[in-house]
């Protein structure tokens, strides 16, 4: 292997380790958010409270 190939392999390995670490951190944040009863809103990177769901109403007057 040439020196350039070793440098490229090293940089690629560092990037891979960085991405795996970042993914693990995000998964832990999402899990903590879900455990608190919220939901993870990815684009904002925020843990938001569970929204109130509307009560379904049925139409009792059928034609």
N, CA, C and O atoms as a Tripos MOL2 file, in Angstrom:
@<TRIPOS>MOLECULE
protein
  252   251    63     0     0
PROTEIN
NO_CHARGES

@<TRIPOS>ATOM
      1 N           0.8300   -1.1820    0.0000 N.3       1 UNK1
      2 CA          0.0000    0.0000    0.0000 C.3       1 UNK1
      3 C           0.8770    1.2480    0.0000 C.2       1 UNK1
      4 O           1.9380    1.2980    0.6220 O.2       1 UNK1
      5 N           0.4070    2.2110   -0.6940 N.am      2 UNK2
      6 CA          1.1540    3.4680   -0.7120 C.3       2 UNK2
      7 C           0.7530    4.3050    0.4930 C.2       2 UNK2
      8 O          -0.2150    4.0070    1.1920 O.2       2 UNK2
      9 N           1.5060    5.3330    0.7070 N.am      3 UNK3
     10 CA          1.2270    6.2360    1.8280 C.3       3 UNK3
     11 C          -0.1280    6.9050    1.6580 C.2       3 UNK3
     12 O          -0.8600    7.0680    2.6340 O.2       3 UNK3
     13 N          -0.4740    7.2950    0.4350 N.am      4 UNK4
     14 CA         -1.7680    7.9300    0.1750 C.3       4 UNK4
     15 C          -2.9220    6.9850    0.4950 C.2       4 UNK4
     16 O          -3.9240    7.4060    1.0730 O.2       4 UNK4
     17 N          -2.7900    5.7220    0.1270 N.am      5 UNK5
     18 CA         -3.8380    4.7520    0.4220 C.3       5 UNK5
     19 C          -4.0130    4.5610    1.9250 C.2       5 UNK5
     20 O          -5.1360    4.4200    2.4080 O.2       5 UNK5
     21 N          -2.9130    4.5560    2.6560 N.am      6 UNK6
     22 CA         -2.9950    4.4280    4.1150 C.3       6 UNK6
     23 C          -3.6860    5.6450    4.7420 C.2       6 UNK6
     24 O          -4.4890    5.5050    5.6650 O.2       6 UNK6
     25 N          -3.3690    6.8200    4.2380 N.am      7 UNK7
     26 CA         -4.0090    8.0350    4.7540 C.3       7 UNK7
     27 C          -5.5060    8.0040    4.4680 C.2       7 UNK7
     28 O          -6.3170    8.3140    5.3410 O.2       7 UNK7
     29 N          -5.8670    7.6350    3.2570 N.am      8 UNK8
     30 CA         -7.2870    7.5590    2.8920 C.3       8 UNK8
     31 C          -8.0010    6.5030    3.7350 C.2       8 UNK8
     32 O          -9.1210    6.7350    4.1900 O.2       8 UNK8
     33 N          -7.3730    5.3530    3.9490 N.am      9 UNK9
     34 CA         -7.9660    4.3010    4.7750 C.3       9 UNK9
     35 C          -8.1400    4.7780    6.2170 C.2       9 UNK9
     36 O          -9.1570    4.4850    6.8460 O.2       9 UNK9
     37 N          -7.1620    5.5050    6.7420 N.am     10 UNK10
     38 CA         -7.2510    6.0340    8.1030 C.3      10 UNK10
     39 C          -8.3750    7.0420    8.2570 C.2      10 UNK10
     40 O          -9.1350    6.9960    9.2250 O.2      10 UNK10
     41 N          -8.4760    7.9550    7.2950 N.am     11 UNK11
     42 CA         -9.5410    8.9630    7.3390 C.3      11 UNK11
     43 C         -10.9100    8.2930    7.2250 C.2      11 UNK11
     44 O         -11.8490    8.6690    7.9270 O.2      11 UNK11
     45 N         -11.0200    7.3050    6.3430 N.am     12 UNK12
     46 CA        -12.2820    6.5790    6.1840 C.3      12 UNK12
     47 C         -12.6560    5.8520    7.4700 C.2      12 UNK12
     48 O         -13.8210    5.8560    7.8690 O.2      12 UNK12
     49 N         -11.6860    5.2350    8.1130 N.am     13 UNK13
     50 CA        -11.9400    4.5250    9.3700 C.3      13 UNK13
     51 C         -12.3850    5.5030   10.4590 C.2      13 UNK13
     52 O         -13.3010    5.2000   11.2230 O.2      13 UNK13
     53 N         -11.7460    6.6700   10.5360 N.am     14 UNK14
     54 CA        -12.1420    7.6740   11.5230 C.3      14 UNK14
     55 C         -13.5590    8.1810   11.2670 C.2      14 UNK14
     56 O         -14.3330    8.3720   12.2050 O.2      14 UNK14
     57 N         -13.8930    8.3950   10.0100 N.am     15 UNK15
     58 CA        -15.2540    8.8250    9.6770 C.3      15 UNK15
     59 C         -16.2750    7.7610   10.0610 C.2      15 UNK15
     60 O         -17.3370    8.0840   10.5940 O.2      15 UNK15
     61 N         -15.9680    6.5170    9.7980 N.am     16 UNK16
     62 CA        -16.8680    5.4210   10.1360 C.3      16 UNK16
     63 C         -17.0850    5.3300   11.6490 C.2      16 UNK16
     64 O         -18.2160    5.1770   12.1120 O.2      16 UNK16
     65 N         -16.0070    5.4240   12.4060 N.am     17 UNK17
     66 CA        -16.1220    5.3940   13.8650 C.3      17 UNK17
     67 C         -16.9400    6.5930   14.3580 C.2      17 UNK17
     68 O         -17.7620    6.4530   15.2640 O.2      17 UNK17
     69 N         -16.7210    7.7500   13.7730 N.am     18 UNK18
     70 CA        -17.4840    8.9370   14.1570 C.3      18 UNK18
     71 C         -18.9680    8.7840   13.8660 C.2      18 UNK18
     72 O         -19.8010    9.1640   14.6890 O.2      18 UNK18
     73 N         -19.3070    8.2390   12.7180 N.am     19 UNK19
     74 CA        -20.7180    8.0540   12.3670 C.3      19 UNK19
     75 C         -21.3960    7.0120   13.2570 C.2      19 UNK19
     76 O         -22.5480    7.1910   13.6530 O.2      19 UNK19
     77 N         -20.6990    5.9420   13.5680 N.am     20 UNK20
     78 CA        -21.2710    4.9170   14.4580 C.3      20 UNK20
     79 C         -21.4790    5.4900   15.8520 C.2      20 UNK20
     80 O         -22.4960    5.2140   16.4870 O.2      20 UNK20
     81 N         -20.5370    6.2760   16.3310 N.am     21 UNK21
     82 CA        -20.6720    6.9250   17.6450 C.3      21 UNK21
     83 C         -21.8460    7.8890   17.6480 C.2      21 UNK21
     84 O         -22.6310    7.9030   18.5960 O.2      21 UNK21
     85 N         -21.9760    8.6890   16.6060 N.am     22 UNK22
     86 CA        -23.0900    9.6460   16.4960 C.3      22 UNK22
     87 C         -24.4230    8.9080   16.4620 C.2      22 UNK22
     88 O         -25.3800    9.3310   17.1100 O.2      22 UNK22
     89 N         -24.4970    7.8100   15.7130 N.am     23 UNK23
     90 CA        -25.7310    7.0390   15.6340 C.3      23 UNK23
     91 C         -26.1010    6.4700   17.0070 C.2      23 UNK23
     92 O         -27.2690    6.5070   17.3960 O.2      23 UNK23
     93 N         -25.1390    5.9580   17.7220 N.am     24 UNK24
     94 CA        -25.3940    5.3950   19.0480 C.3      24 UNK24
     95 C         -25.9100    6.4790   20.0020 C.2      24 UNK24
     96 O         -26.8410    6.2450   20.7720 O.2      24 UNK24
     97 N         -25.3000    7.6550   19.9440 N.am     25 UNK25
     98 CA        -25.7360    8.7630   20.8000 C.3      25 UNK25
     99 C         -27.1790    9.1530   20.4890 C.2      25 UNK25
    100 O         -27.9780    9.3560   21.4040 O.2      25 UNK25
    101 N         -27.5160    9.2590   19.2030 N.am     26 UNK26
    102 CA        -28.8800    9.6070   18.8060 C.3      26 UNK26
    103 C         -29.8820    8.5580   19.2600 C.2      26 UNK26
    104 O         -30.9670    8.8980   19.7300 O.2      26 UNK26
    105 N         -29.5240    7.2770   19.1240 N.am     27 UNK27
    106 CA        -30.4230    6.2140   19.5590 C.3      27 UNK27
    107 C         -30.6700    6.2980   21.0600 C.2      27 UNK27
    108 O         -31.7860    6.0520   21.5170 O.2      27 UNK27
    109 N         -29.6460    6.6400   21.8280 N.am     28 UNK28
    110 CA        -29.8170    6.7900   23.2730 C.3      28 UNK28
    111 C         -30.7200    7.9760   23.5960 C.2      28 UNK28
    112 O         -31.5340    7.8930   24.5150 O.2      28 UNK28
    113 N         -30.5910    9.0750   22.8590 N.am     29 UNK29
    114 CA        -31.4340   10.2510   23.0920 C.3      29 UNK29
    115 C         -32.8980    9.9460   22.7710 C.2      29 UNK29
    116 O         -33.7960   10.3520   23.5100 O.2      29 UNK29
    117 N         -33.1360    9.2360   21.6740 N.am     30 UNK30
    118 CA        -34.5010    8.8740   21.2890 C.3      30 UNK30
    119 C         -35.0960    7.9240   22.3150 C.2      30 UNK30
    120 O         -36.2620    8.0670   22.6840 O.2      30 UNK30
    121 N         -34.3150    6.9560   22.7810 N.am     31 UNK31
    122 CA        -34.8100    6.0090   23.7780 C.3      31 UNK31
    123 C         -35.1610    6.7310   25.0700 C.2      31 UNK31
    124 O         -36.2020    6.4520   25.6660 O.2      31 UNK31
    125 N         -34.3170    7.6490   25.5100 N.am     32 UNK32
    126 CA        -34.5940    8.4050   26.7340 C.3      32 UNK32
    127 C         -35.8660    9.2360   26.5690 C.2      32 UNK32
    128 O         -36.6620    9.3470   27.5010 O.2      32 UNK32
    129 N         -36.0520    9.8100   25.4010 N.am     33 UNK33
    130 CA        -37.2510   10.6030   25.1290 C.3      33 UNK33
    131 C         -38.5010    9.7210   25.1790 C.2      33 UNK33
    132 O         -39.5020   10.0880   25.7940 O.2      33 UNK33
    133 N         -38.4360    8.5740   24.5370 N.am     34 UNK34
    134 CA        -39.5750    7.6560   24.5420 C.3      34 UNK34
    135 C         -39.8680    7.1440   25.9430 C.2      34 UNK34
    136 O         -41.0320    6.9770   26.3080 O.2      34 UNK34
    137 N         -38.8310    6.8910   26.7320 N.am     35 UNK35
    138 CA        -39.0270    6.4220   28.1030 C.3      35 UNK35
    139 C         -39.6950    7.4770   28.9750 C.2      35 UNK35
    140 O         -40.3790    7.1340   29.9400 O.2      35 UNK35
    141 N         -39.5080    8.7640   28.6480 N.am     36 UNK36
    142 CA        -40.1480    9.8440   29.3990 C.3      36 UNK36
    143 C         -41.5860   10.0910   28.9370 C.2      36 UNK36
    144 O         -42.2970   10.9090   29.5210 O.2      36 UNK36
    145 N         -42.0090    9.3870   27.8940 N.am     37 UNK37
    146 CA        -43.3810    9.5440   27.4220 C.3      37 UNK37
    147 C         -43.5290   10.5440   26.2950 C.2      37 UNK37
    148 O         -44.6520   10.8780   25.9170 O.2      37 UNK37
    149 N         -42.4500   11.0190   25.7600 N.am     38 UNK38
    150 CA        -42.5100   11.9710   24.6540 C.3      38 UNK38
    151 C         -42.2620   11.2840   23.3340 C.2      38 UNK38
    152 O         -42.2170   10.0560   23.2540 O.2      38 UNK38
    153 N         -42.1020   12.0800   22.3050 N.am     39 UNK39
    154 CA        -41.7160   11.5260   21.0120 C.3      39 UNK39
    155 C         -40.6270   12.3840   20.4190 C.2      39 UNK39
    156 O         -40.5670   13.5920   20.6470 O.2      39 UNK39
    157 N         -39.7710   11.7440   19.6610 N.am     40 UNK40
    158 CA        -38.6000   12.4090   19.0820 C.3      40 UNK40
    159 C         -38.9890   13.0660   17.7780 C.2      40 UNK40
    160 O         -39.5010   12.4110   16.8700 O.2      40 UNK40
    161 N         -38.7480   14.3600   17.6850 N.am     41 UNK41
    162 CA        -38.9970   15.0920   16.4490 C.3      41 UNK41
    163 C         -37.6460   15.3280   15.8040 C.2      41 UNK41
    164 O         -36.9240   16.2570   16.1650 O.2      41 UNK41
    165 N         -37.3150   14.4780   14.8490 N.am     42 UNK42
    166 CA        -35.9900   14.4550   14.2450 C.3      42 UNK42
    167 C         -35.4800   15.7500   13.6530 C.2      42 UNK42
    168 O         -34.3580   16.1510   13.9620 O.2      42 UNK42
    169 N         -36.2680   16.4370   12.8000 N.am     43 UNK43
    170 CA        -35.7250   17.6470   12.1740 C.3      43 UNK43
    171 C         -35.3020   18.7200   13.1850 C.2      43 UNK43
    172 O         -34.3610   19.4730   12.9370 O.2      43 UNK43
    173 N         -35.9990   18.7860   14.3200 N.am     44 UNK44
    174 CA        -35.6510   19.7740   15.3460 C.3      44 UNK44
    175 C         -34.7070   19.1940   16.3950 C.2      44 UNK44
    176 O         -34.2080   19.9230   17.2520 O.2      44 UNK44
    177 N         -34.4620   17.8910   16.3310 N.am     45 UNK45
    178 CA        -33.6670   17.1980   17.3490 C.3      45 UNK45
    179 C         -34.1990   17.5150   18.7370 C.2      45 UNK45
    180 O         -33.4490   17.8900   19.6380 O.2      45 UNK45
    181 N         -35.5080   17.3550   18.8880 N.am     46 UNK46
    182 CA        -36.1380   17.7230   20.1430 C.3      46 UNK46
    183 C         -37.0630   16.6150   20.6190 C.2      46 UNK46
    184 O         -37.6300   15.8650   19.8240 O.2      46 UNK46
    185 N         -37.1990   16.5320   21.9290 N.am     47 UNK47
    186 CA        -38.1390   15.6150   22.5580 C.3      47 UNK47
    187 C         -39.3860   16.4150   22.8910 C.2      47 UNK47
    188 O         -39.3480   17.3200   23.7250 O.2      47 UNK47
    189 N         -40.4740   16.0870   22.2470 N.am     48 UNK48
    190 CA        -41.7140   16.8240   22.4320 C.3      48 UNK48
    191 C         -42.7180   15.9830   23.2060 C.2      48 UNK48
    192 O         -42.6930   14.7560   23.1170 O.2      48 UNK48
    193 N         -43.6080   16.6320   23.9710 N.am     49 UNK49
    194 CA        -44.6230   15.8590   24.6800 C.3      49 UNK49
    195 C         -45.5870   15.2140   23.6870 C.2      49 UNK49
    196 O         -45.7930   15.7140   22.5810 O.2      49 UNK49
    197 N         -46.1650   14.1050   24.1020 N.am     50 UNK50
    198 CA        -47.1080   13.3950   23.2550 C.3      50 UNK50
    199 C         -48.3090   14.3140   22.9930 C.2      50 UNK50
    200 O         -48.8990   14.8420   23.9360 O.2      50 UNK50
    201 N         -48.6720   14.5060   21.7290 N.am     51 UNK51
    202 CA        -49.8030   15.3910   21.4370 C.3      51 UNK51
    203 C         -51.1230   14.7710   21.8760 C.2      51 UNK51
    204 O         -51.2800   13.5500   21.8980 O.2      51 UNK51
    205 N         -52.0540   15.6270   22.2190 N.am     52 UNK52
    206 CA        -53.3800   15.1470   22.5900 C.3      52 UNK52
    207 C         -54.0710   14.6350   21.3360 C.2      52 UNK52
    208 O         -54.1080   15.3150   20.3100 O.2      52 UNK52
    209 N         -54.6080   13.4490   21.4300 N.am     53 UNK53
    210 CA        -55.2820   12.8760   20.2790 C.3      53 UNK53
    211 C         -56.7550   13.2190   20.3480 C.2      53 UNK53
    212 O         -57.3550   13.1770   21.4220 O.2      53 UNK53
    213 N         -57.3440   13.5590   19.2130 N.am     54 UNK54
    214 CA        -58.7640   13.8820   19.2290 C.3      54 UNK54
    215 C         -59.6040   12.6400   19.5290 C.2      54 UNK54
    216 O         -59.2530   11.5200   19.1570 O.2      54 UNK54
    217 N         -60.6980   12.8710   20.1980 N.am     55 UNK55
    218 CA        -61.6260   11.7870   20.4850 C.3      55 UNK55
    219 C         -62.4590   11.5500   19.2390 C.2      55 UNK55
    220 O         -63.0270   12.4830   18.6720 O.2      55 UNK55
    221 N         -62.5250   10.3240   18.8280 N.am     56 UNK56
    222 CA        -63.3100   10.0040   17.6410 C.3      56 UNK56
    223 C         -64.7990   10.0820   17.9750 C.2      56 UNK56
    224 O         -65.2500    9.5640   18.9960 O.2      56 UNK56
    225 N         -65.5290   10.7230   17.1160 N.am     57 UNK57
    226 CA        -66.9770   10.8130   17.2930 C.3      57 UNK57
    227 C         -67.6410   10.0520   16.1630 C.2      57 UNK57
    228 O         -67.2810   10.2010   14.9950 O.2      57 UNK57
    229 N         -68.6150    9.2370   16.5290 N.am     58 UNK58
    230 CA        -69.3320    8.4860   15.5170 C.3      58 UNK58
    231 C         -70.6460    9.1770   15.2260 C.2      58 UNK58
    232 O         -71.2920    9.7370   16.1110 O.2      58 UNK58
    233 N         -71.0120    9.1210   13.9940 N.am     59 UNK59
    234 CA        -72.2910    9.6970   13.5820 C.3      59 UNK59
    235 C         -73.3740    8.6810   13.9300 C.2      59 UNK59
    236 O         -73.4330    7.6020   13.3410 O.2      59 UNK59
    237 N         -74.2330    9.0330   14.8920 N.am     60 UNK60
    238 CA        -75.2670    8.1140   15.3300 C.3      60 UNK60
    239 C         -76.5080    8.1780   14.4340 C.2      60 UNK60
    240 O         -77.3890    7.3240   14.5310 O.2      60 UNK60
    241 N         -76.5770    9.1790   13.5740 N.am     61 UNK61
    242 CA        -77.7340    9.3320   12.6910 C.3      61 UNK61
    243 C         -77.3730    8.7760   11.3260 C.2      61 UNK61
    244 O         -76.7870    9.4630   10.4890 O.2      61 UNK61
    245 N         -77.7260    7.5460   11.1270 N.am     62 UNK62
    246 CA        -77.4290    6.9320    9.8320 C.3      62 UNK62
    247 C         -78.6330    7.0780    8.9190 C.2      62 UNK62
    248 O         -79.7770    7.0030    9.3690 O.2      62 UNK62
    249 N         -78.3790    7.2810    7.6660 N.am     63 UNK63
    250 CA        -79.5060    7.4290    6.7410 C.3      63 UNK63
    251 C         -79.8770    6.1310    6.0840 C.2      63 UNK63
    252 O         -80.8080    6.0910    5.2790 O.2      63 UNK63
@<TRIPOS>BOND
     1     1     2 1
     2     2     3 1
     3     3     4 2
     4     3     5 am
     5     5     6 1
     6     6     7 1
     7     7     8 2
     8     7     9 am
     9     9    10 1
    10    10    11 1
    11    11    12 2
    12    11    13 am
    13    13    14 1
    14    14    15 1
    15    15    16 2
    16    15    17 am
    17    17    18 1
    18    18    19 1
    19    19    20 2
    20    19    21 am
    21    21    22 1
    22    22    23 1
    23    23    24 2
    24    23    25 am
    25    25    26 1
    26    26    27 1
    27    27    28 2
    28    27    29 am
    29    29    30 1
    30    30    31 1
    31    31    32 2
    32    31    33 am
    33    33    34 1
    34    34    35 1
    35    35    36 2
    36    35    37 am
    37    37    38 1
    38    38    39 1
    39    39    40 2
    40    39    41 am
    41    41    42 1
    42    42    43 1
    43    43    44 2
    44    43    45 am
    45    45    46 1
    46    46    47 1
    47    47    48 2
    48    47    49 am
    49    49    50 1
    50    50    51 1
    51    51    52 2
    52    51    53 am
    53    53    54 1
    54    54    55 1
    55    55    56 2
    56    55    57 am
    57    57    58 1
    58    58    59 1
    59    59    60 2
    60    59    61 am
    61    61    62 1
    62    62    63 1
    63    63    64 2
    64    63    65 am
    65    65    66 1
    66    66    67 1
    67    67    68 2
    68    67    69 am
    69    69    70 1
    70    70    71 1
    71    71    72 2
    72    71    73 am
    73    73    74 1
    74    74    75 1
    75    75    76 2
    76    75    77 am
    77    77    78 1
    78    78    79 1
    79    79    80 2
    80    79    81 am
    81    81    82 1
    82    82    83 1
    83    83    84 2
    84    83    85 am
    85    85    86 1
    86    86    87 1
    87    87    88 2
    88    87    89 am
    89    89    90 1
    90    90    91 1
    91    91    92 2
    92    91    93 am
    93    93    94 1
    94    94    95 1
    95    95    96 2
    96    95    97 am
    97    97    98 1
    98    98    99 1
    99    99   100 2
   100    99   101 am
   101   101   102 1
   102   102   103 1
   103   103   104 2
   104   103   105 am
   105   105   106 1
   106   106   107 1
   107   107   108 2
   108   107   109 am
   109   109   110 1
   110   110   111 1
   111   111   112 2
   112   111   113 am
   113   113   114 1
   114   114   115 1
   115   115   116 2
   116   115   117 am
   117   117   118 1
   118   118   119 1
   119   119   120 2
   120   119   121 am
   121   121   122 1
   122   122   123 1
   123   123   124 2
   124   123   125 am
   125   125   126 1
   126   126   127 1
   127   127   128 2
   128   127   129 am
   129   129   130 1
   130   130   131 1
   131   131   132 2
   132   131   133 am
   133   133   134 1
   134   134   135 1
   135   135   136 2
   136   135   137 am
   137   137   138 1
   138   138   139 1
   139   139   140 2
   140   139   141 am
   141   141   142 1
   142   142   143 1
   143   143   144 2
   144   143   145 am
   145   145   146 1
   146   146   147 1
   147   147   148 2
   148   147   149 am
   149   149   150 1
   150   150   151 1
   151   151   152 2
   152   151   153 am
   153   153   154 1
   154   154   155 1
   155   155   156 2
   156   155   157 am
   157   157   158 1
   158   158   159 1
   159   159   160 2
   160   159   161 am
   161   161   162 1
   162   162   163 1
   163   163   164 2
   164   163   165 am
   165   165   166 1
   166   166   167 1
   167   167   168 2
   168   167   169 am
   169   169   170 1
   170   170   171 1
   171   171   172 2
   172   171   173 am
   173   173   174 1
   174   174   175 1
   175   175   176 2
   176   175   177 am
   177   177   178 1
   178   178   179 1
   179   179   180 2
   180   179   181 am
   181   181   182 1
   182   182   183 1
   183   183   184 2
   184   183   185 am
   185   185   186 1
   186   186   187 1
   187   187   188 2
   188   187   189 am
   189   189   190 1
   190   190   191 1
   191   191   192 2
   192   191   193 am
   193   193   194 1
   194   194   195 1
   195   195   196 2
   196   195   197 am
   197   197   198 1
   198   198   199 1
   199   199   200 2
   200   199   201 am
   201   201   202 1
   202   202   203 1
   203   203   204 2
   204   203   205 am
   205   205   206 1
   206   206   207 1
   207   207   208 2
   208   207   209 am
   209   209   210 1
   210   210   211 1
   211   211   212 2
   212   211   213 am
   213   213   214 1
   214   214   215 1
   215   215   216 2
   216   215   217 am
   217   217   218 1
   218   218   219 1
   219   219   220 2
   220   219   221 am
   221   221   222 1
   222   222   223 1
   223   223   224 2
   224   223   225 am
   225   225   226 1
   226   226   227 1
   227   227   228 2
   228   227   229 am
   229   229   230 1
   230   230   231 1
   231   231   232 2
   232   231   233 am
   233   233   234 1
   234   234   235 1
   235   235   236 2
   236   235   237 am
   237   237   238 1
   238   238   239 1
   239   239   240 2
   240   239   241 am
   241   241   242 1
   242   242   243 1
   243   243   244 2
   244   243   245 am
   245   245   246 1
   246   246   247 1
   247   247   248 2
   248   247   249 am
   249   249   250 1
   250   250   251 1
   251   251   252 2
@<TRIPOS>SUBSTRUCTURE
     1 UNK1         2 RESIDUE 1 A UNK
     2 UNK2         6 RESIDUE 1 A UNK
     3 UNK3        10 RESIDUE 1 A UNK
     4 UNK4        14 RESIDUE 1 A UNK
     5 UNK5        18 RESIDUE 1 A UNK
     6 UNK6        22 RESIDUE 1 A UNK
     7 UNK7        26 RESIDUE 1 A UNK
     8 UNK8        30 RESIDUE 1 A UNK
     9 UNK9        34 RESIDUE 1 A UNK
    10 UNK10       38 RESIDUE 1 A UNK
    11 UNK11       42 RESIDUE 1 A UNK
    12 UNK12       46 RESIDUE 1 A UNK
    13 UNK13       50 RESIDUE 1 A UNK
    14 UNK14       54 RESIDUE 1 A UNK
    15 UNK15       58 RESIDUE 1 A UNK
    16 UNK16       62 RESIDUE 1 A UNK
    17 UNK17       66 RESIDUE 1 A UNK
    18 UNK18       70 RESIDUE 1 A UNK
    19 UNK19       74 RESIDUE 1 A UNK
    20 UNK20       78 RESIDUE 1 A UNK
    21 UNK21       82 RESIDUE 1 A UNK
    22 UNK22       86 RESIDUE 1 A UNK
    23 UNK23       90 RESIDUE 1 A UNK
    24 UNK24       94 RESIDUE 1 A UNK
    25 UNK25       98 RESIDUE 1 A UNK
    26 UNK26      102 RESIDUE 1 A UNK
    27 UNK27      106 RESIDUE 1 A UNK
    28 UNK28      110 RESIDUE 1 A UNK
    29 UNK29      114 RESIDUE 1 A UNK
    30 UNK30      118 RESIDUE 1 A UNK
    31 UNK31      122 RESIDUE 1 A UNK
    32 UNK32      126 RESIDUE 1 A UNK
    33 UNK33      130 RESIDUE 1 A UNK
    34 UNK34      134 RESIDUE 1 A UNK
    35 UNK35      138 RESIDUE 1 A UNK
    36 UNK36      142 RESIDUE 1 A UNK
    37 UNK37      146 RESIDUE 1 A UNK
    38 UNK38      150 RESIDUE 1 A UNK
    39 UNK39      154 RESIDUE 1 A UNK
    40 UNK40      158 RESIDUE 1 A UNK
    41 UNK41      162 RESIDUE 1 A UNK
    42 UNK42      166 RESIDUE 1 A UNK
    43 UNK43      170 RESIDUE 1 A UNK
    44 UNK44      174 RESIDUE 1 A UNK
    45 UNK45      178 RESIDUE 1 A UNK
    46 UNK46      182 RESIDUE 1 A UNK
    47 UNK47      186 RESIDUE 1 A UNK
    48 UNK48      190 RESIDUE 1 A UNK
    49 UNK49      194 RESIDUE 1 A UNK
    50 UNK50      198 RESIDUE 1 A UNK
    51 UNK51      202 RESIDUE 1 A UNK
    52 UNK52      206 RESIDUE 1 A UNK
    53 UNK53      210 RESIDUE 1 A UNK
    54 UNK54      214 RESIDUE 1 A UNK
    55 UNK55      218 RESIDUE 1 A UNK
    56 UNK56      222 RESIDUE 1 A UNK
    57 UNK57      226 RESIDUE 1 A UNK
    58 UNK58      230 RESIDUE 1 A UNK
    59 UNK59      234 RESIDUE 1 A UNK
    60 UNK60      238 RESIDUE 1 A UNK
    61 UNK61      242 RESIDUE 1 A UNK
    62 UNK62      246 RESIDUE 1 A UNK
    63 UNK63      250 RESIDUE 1 A UNK
